[in-house]
Amino acid sequence: MRFRDRREAGRALAERLTAQQSAGDLPDPVVLALPRGGVPVGDEIARALNAPLDVVVARKIGAPFQPELGVGAVAGDEPPLYDPAILGHLGLREEELAPVAERERAEVRRREELYRGGRPPVRLAGRSAVLVDDGLATGATARAALHTVRRARPARIVLAVPVAAPEAADYFTGQVDDFVCLYRPRGFGAVGFWYDNFSQLTDDEVLDVLRVPH
């Protein structure tokens, strides 16, 4: 299974989620997209559910010698979350990564201010929070985002992604009320492999989506 682009993936996920909504399993939903890639996916879902769309900004903490290799993530005001197994394998200590974590936290704050434009986050207490991304490889940013979402005390948390590495899928299945994933391929590789068009989004493109009422 491959997706033409993130919007096609969002529409496919929306079919699953609207079925849950019709069955009464997704009351009073709020869609929370992980920027940037999760925003077009979340936009399609929010439209289908007739739900508000907001963002949860999380940033990967990369290894010093290989920034693309995520060893942890940070979101909101929560302490950084690290993967102990990866740290041990690489011989890294959390203290060594503090400067990287602080740079990423500064970027989290910049994006939150930019994307919300001074607006407060959408209220989650007592509602169904649907956290959305364009895919899960290690799942580090999704784990950090979930910690932030839980603090807002939603009644139900659903994590919805088009594609996930089997290991990440196994982990999240036990961490949320419902994990909705369309495809869990062996030999996962990277999220972008499962899309024909996986171009990187800009801040302006994210803002264009968030400005449209849902």
Secondary structure, DSSP 8 states (H G I E B T S, - for coil): --BSSHHHHHHHHHHHHHHHHHTTSS-SEEEEE-TTTHHHHHHHHHHHHT--EEE--EEEEEETTEEEEEEEEEETTS--EE-HHHHHHHT--GGGGHHHHHHHHHHHHHHHHHHHTT------TTSEEEEE-S-BSS-HHHHHHHHHHHHT--SEEEEEEEEB-HHHHHHHHTTSSEEEEEE--SS---GGGGBS------HHHHHHHHHS--
